[in-house]
Amino acid sequence: MKKLNLFVAISILFVTVSTSQNYRIQNGIGVFGGVTQFNIDTDDLVTKSESGWLAGLAATVDLPNRWYNLSYTIQLSENKLGVAAIPIGGTQTESIDYKVFTAQIALLGHIKIIKNHLTIDAGPMLQYNSDLDLQDEAKETYLIDGYNTIRADEITGISRFNINGAVGASLGIDKFKLRAQYIYGFTNMLSKLNKANFSEDVDFKGNQSMLVFTAMFVF
């Protein structure tokens, strides 16, 4: 809630129309939502990308006499991925589902390719996420593929704070835009697992990988 209040305050600050350096700066608020494709890129787990949803707000800063625009965004998403595991005593590998919630704050620059219609977007992103949530409690005792003793319910405690980079493109008109975005995690999302008391040696490394497709209305 504190993060949301901070974002609203920033949005109010930038939603006004002001004059600076002899040119007009037009600002606005964007509301967007769409679908995600989430995964963790790692050599230590066998993962499967799955779909989810995303929604958020953006405070946009349109600089008519510059070659770029800026936006400040906050977005929430629910994402899923599969991890290969084997039932105790079994031989057949299954993909078991996990869910993870993320809250992301980003500062994005938008390079104008076609003024008011097409931009290339890129910028840094700070993320807070939940633990991995195993969707089927009946599979808690499954053994993670590639390990002898690590169970499905023992890999849920991933790192909560991560730093990402986002790159993509936006296409549309002043009040409506379609956006495609790729988000990559620079930090090791699985690093917290290395502090767990597993009976076998581990060195988990994994980086978030997320594709996002959204539609945005600008006011």
Secondary structure by P-SEA (a helix, b strand, c coil): caaaaaaaaaaaaaccccccccbbbbbbcccccbbbbbbbbccccbbbbbbbccccccbbbbbccccbbbbbbcccbbbbbbbbbbcccccbbbbbbbbbbbbbbbbbbbbccccccbbbbbbbbbbbbcccccccccccccccccccccccccccccccccccccccccccccccccccbbbbbcccccccccccccccccbbbbbbbbbbbbccccc
